[in-house]
């Protein structure tokens, strides 16, 4: 059996995965002042605006709701893209190790 080398899997993919995980942490982690991340504050504000509209008069600030909705969607999309990329790197490593084991 030959050694597991860069030809099988480039470890740079894992270092990139760490960068992507750091991005997720930055987006979702509490801030230095122990405050919640902006995405959480935006989601809570979005909930409050929609709750007030549905629960009370039906009146709502459509522009504010759309703005917050877009902001939260952007964050979720960014987190998902990073998470999927990390998963892809791990799947690639799994495949490289499995294939190498069979050789």
Number of C-alpha atoms within 10 A of each C-alpha: 7 7 7 12 11 9 7 15 18 14 13 11 17 15 13 14 21 13 14 20 17 14 16 19 13 12 18 17 17 14 12 7 6 8 11 13 15 17 19 16 14 17 16 13 16 19 15 13 19 18 13 14 14 12 10 10 8 10 12 15 10 10 9 13 18 12 13 20 16 12 16 19 14 13 16 16 12 16 19 13 14 19 17 14 17 21 13 14 21 15 12 16 18 13 14 18 14 11 11 16 11 8 7
